[in-house]
Structure formats: C-alpha cells, structure tokens
Amino acid sequence: MAKDVRAAGGATALQSLMWPEFGICTEQDLYLRAQGPVAVSPEQRELRFAAGGHVSFGSWFNLFNLEKWQRECGLQSLSLALEGEGAFELVVFLAPRGRSWDRVVSRYVEFPADGRLEISLDQLLQPGATPGVLFFELRALGAGRLTGAGWQTQDAPRREPQLALAVTTFKREAAVARTVERFCAFRERSWMKPHVQMIVTDNGQSVELAPQEGVTLVPNENLGGAGGFTRGLLEARARGASHCLFMDDDASIHMESLERTWMMLAYARDPGTAVAGAMISEQHRWAIWENGARFFTRCQPLHMGTDLRDTGQMLAMEHEAAQPVPEDFYGGWWYFAFPVEQAEHLAFPFFVRGDDVSFSLANDFNIITLNGVVSFQESFTEKESPQTWYLDLRSHMAHHLSLPQLEVGPRGVLKIAAWFFLRNLPRMHYDTLAAINLAVEDVMKGPEFFDEHADMAGRRADIKALTTAEAWQDLDPRQALPPVRYHPPAAWKRHLMKLTLNGLLIPGFARFGRKITLEAQNRSHIGYAWGAAEIACLNAERTKFYTVRHSKAAAWRELKRFAKNARAFLKDYDRLSAAYRSRYGQLTSESYWQDKLGFAASQERQAAE
C-alpha cells in the first residue's frame, strides 16, 4: 500500500468527514447537528467552539456503519481519530438494531500539542460484540476547534485498487467540463492520486478538453449509455485498471465518495465486491430516492422517501442496508464501482434504460451501499416521456426473456406490459400508449432488433414523431390553466371511475369530466387522474406544460393494438425466450462490443499517435 494512504501512526482512514458543499448539497443536518456556540465553516472544513458548543455527527454522511464494515472486511482494529485543539467531552455512541444506544466512549479529552487524538474502539470487534452504527459527539469545555475526524484501522488492505472513472457524455460539454475540473482538483490534493484516473467517453464527439493529467477523452459512436459505459470499461481494461466506476457526466457527488469507495474495495474480503451509490433528487436533497434497488417484474427502489434529517428513519435505513442484499439487487450507473475481472457480461445493447439492471444481475458481484456515497440527480418524474416508457418496457421484457433467474412465464411477462399500459390509459397519455405498443412489437422482433438498432436513431425519430400531445411547450405566465389538483379524489370516486376506465365506458365523458392541472411531482401518479377528462401537466419550475385530453378513439385504437400484440406474444413466447437466452452471452461479450465500437482500430490509432 502506498505510504500516502496511511494516516499518522501507520493507521489507514477508512472514512473521513464529509462537509456540506455548495452546488452539491448544503442540508447541514445531513452532515452534522450543531447546538449552542458553534461556528460551522464547510469551506474551511472546520468547526470553532466556545464553551458549551455541542456537535453531533449522528448523520447519514458521517456515521460509521460498523456492522457493514465488519461483515464485509473482517476488521481486526478500529479507532476514532480527531484533529483540532481545546478540551471537550467526547461521547461515541453505538446504535444497534432494535435496541437502546450504548455510550461506548464517554470521557474528557484534551488535544495535545500536535493536535491529534486517537481513541481505540477495538473492544467493539471482539467475538460476540453487538453490531451497529457508530457516531460521535463533542461538547466544548472552552474555546476549541475541530479540523478533521476519521474512522481508521491498523489492518493492512487486501488489495490496492487501480480505479478508472468511466464517464459517458452526450452534448453536455459544460457539465462534463465542470466534472473534469472538480475531479482534477480533488485528485491533486488526495492520497488517491496514484490510484485513480478518469476516462470521458464522448458519444456526441463534441467535447474539447485541455490535456490534464489523469484524464483521457475518448470520442465514441453514440450507442447510448450501454455503448458509452462499455467503451469506458474496455478503455479501463486496456489501461490496466483493476476496478471501474461508472459515473454520470455531471458528477453531482462529493468527491470524497471516491475515497470511501476505494477503501471498501481495498479491504473487502470478497474480491467481487461492488459499490452502488445511492440517489437523491435535486428537488428535495434531504430525501432518498433510491439506496440500491431490486428488480423482479419491475424496478423497486429501496428506501425511497427516507428523510435523512430524521435520525430514526435514517438509522432504520442503515440497519437494513447493513444486511446482505438479495439476489435481485442492482446498482444504478449514476455511480457503480466494480472489479473489472468480475464483469464477465458487458452491457446488453439497450442504448439506455435497463443496461445497469442486467449488468448487475448477470454478473457475480457482491453489491453493497455506503452511507454518504450518493449522486444528486434531476427528478426521474421530470424525465418521464413516451420515449422513456418505451425504453423501460422493452428492457423489462428483455430482462425476463434473457435471464433464467427472472423466469416468470409468458403470462408473467405480458402482465408487465399490461401494467405499463394500464398505468397510462386512465391518465390519457395516448402518445405513451402508442410507444408502449411499439416496445412490445420491437421486443417480439427478437434480440436481433437490439443489435441492429443499437444506436436507436430510427426509433428515437419514430417516437418523437408520435409524441404530439405529450410534447412540452413553453408556458406563458399570463396563460390560465385549470385548477391545480393537490390531492387525489375521495376513495369512492376513485373506485367508481376505475369501473369505467376513467370515463372510457361513459358516453360524452369528454364534455363533463373535470379539467385539472397537475404539478410535476404528481403527474405520474394515477390516483390524481381519476375523474379528469383534461389534464395540464406542469414541470417543476412551472415554465413548461403539456395537456392531455380524453379521447375514446385514441384509447380504443391502442387497446385493440395491445390486445393483438398480447395474443401474438403469448403464441410466440417459447421461441422468443429461447432466442434471447441463446444470444444474450454473445450480445454482452467483449468481442461483440469491441467489434461494435471499432475498439481495436481505435487502439491502433492511439498507439500510432
């Protein structure tokens, strides 16, 4: 292990403090809770205390999940290291699952002249010790400062990961430039410098970057996220990386997440360990959108809605996250770090949507999550469109046709498509219904369709052409929209409208059904649509909208088309399933993608240059 990874005294910091950061997240209670005379300076990364000032680090970004680290890494030593000056009351809490907290350390401490304290916690690693979550609190007894803290070990790591960050971008030149700038600044000051590099795969071939140490720009054909991230993985392998991290081009993460990830990969007992980053919506930066997810017939985000400001909710999530994940667990590609050698199957050519699911399920990864390792993303409800519904459905169906562990039979797969369809029929999203029917038809063309349309150029144009009512348009501030519906109708009204398929079976419903407006966070919730014959949908900024209206002709047209597709799918299921399973290995092989991306020729050109 490189010397610069080691802290004072030969210990290694497994996890150091994270601080609020403007542009990423400034919800202070997610990092620390200060009471009394305490000045918090995230920019300087320090706390200044007067007598009586109190700070708790019982927060999601800065707790230490001892149960997880112990299970995955088998730690033999553990200590808490503090840097600062002054005299304090120090308390270290252990919060077990379903039991009262323990004060495992409660003492007076005074920083010595060198400004560093180290508190041994080895007693918590003894056989039979209670597992749980650790955090510490400080109460100042006079003037003082805290400039750093970390959970550390004397154990030697099992490996020294060489980590390649694979970033895929398309026509987002400013975003990827900011990401590269943040990464280079972080790399220059971090002990990780010899162990980390970034590969930017430019699917739009429009990015221009000044040469910078540790960053490689790779022009690439636009085969979506599947092709872009796969290109990054191939480049990482060619450069001798042991681990690869798929990451979004806007990199809305605390760069210190890279250090936590690297440490888990270095110390994990299982060489197949992978780290899946959580996701938080930029709309509410205090709420988990997904802390890992499961897939079986549908995507099931885990811990959605957990309020990280609420200690009880936050600890309940961490206790559950400390347990081994189920076999159908997967990690999103906004942040997914994995060992290169364990990636026997590369991405399926989905273009986008679903490639991360099959990648996780088809490869033998030991996937875990880490507190504080999270990407802040635009809300998925903002991105919902006929094209995303099309992409989601065809990947859902292809997963179940391709992967034996997801076998649910012909009716089970058809139920997935029916669920997609029925989610949109009452909402009068007839453009989306047409896209859903198109997805079923394309899946029935077999795996060859994905190969032949890996760039999705033709289908993107087709879906854009059919998207008429659901196309966003600018909202004139003076334009009057129907009243906003803030709550779903009463239960009896919802049940009545369900019996009529939201007015589809009622003559003249378009004339007397309600006209409503739905805000961005509610537009995808079917419960708000019952009883409405016209819905204006707003984006989060209230600058754009579109309007959908009740149409029996459009509804029955797509219903008949779906029924025809359903009959054909049930009849052809056995052949389809056999075709997908026989081709899956070839379509996810390294040789397939090297040929698809012209990788060998590209390597030769680079060598010549």
Disulfide bonds with the S-S distance in Angstrom:
none
